[in-house]
Amino acid sequence: MAEHDVVSSVTGVVFEVAVAEGGLVAAGDTLLVVESMKMEIPVAAPSAGRIARILVAAGDGVDEGQPVAIIEE
């Protein structure tokens, strides 16, 4: 199985993690929400698969381009 990093598109703070490790997701499903400049920006699954790892938790700071989850296809 191929693993793919899911990265944050913005710098901010993780507001909510919407999935759990081991869960199945479809392309476009919201994995987590990052709060940046008082806006909530969803981070979506780029492809369908299983969540292999969640690399952040609610309240964690993230940078633009930082891996936040890993999906196995």
N, C-alpha and C positions, 0 to 999 in steps of 0.2 A: 504494500500500500504506500502511496505517495503522501508525504506530509507537506502541508503548506502553512506558512506563517500568515496570520491575519494581523495587520498593523493599524495603528491609530492614524487617522487622517489629520488630526489636530493635536496641539499641545493643550493639556488641561488636566482635570481630575476625574477619575472614574466615578460616575454617579451611581451606576447600577450595573450589575452583571446579570444578564437575563437567561443564561444557559448554565448547565452543569457539565462537568467532565463526563464523557461517555454518552452524552445526549446526541441524537441525530438532528441535523439541521438541513434545510434546503437553501439553495442559493438565494441570497437576499434577506434571509432571516436576520433579525437583530440579535447580535451576540452580547453587546454591552452598550452602554451610553456614557459618553464623555461630556463633562460640562466644561465649556470654554467660553469665556467672556459672557457669562450669564445665559448661554444658549446650550441646549442639550443636543448633542450630535450623536446619532446612532452609528455604531460600527457593525456593518453587515457581513454576513458570510459571503465570500466571493464565489463559493461553489458548494454543492451538496456534500455531506460527509458526516463523520463522527467527530465530536470535540475530543481531541486527544489530551489537550492541556489548556487550562486557563492560567495565564501568566500574571494576572493582576487581580486585585480585589477592590471593592468599593472603598473610596477614599484615597487610593494610590494616585500619585501624580504620574502622568505619561507625557512623552514627547511625540511630536509628529514623526511618523515612520517607525515608532517603537512597536515591536511584536507584542500583542496582547493575548493571543490565543494561537493554538495550532490545530488545524483540521486534517484528519486523515480521509483521503478519498477512496 
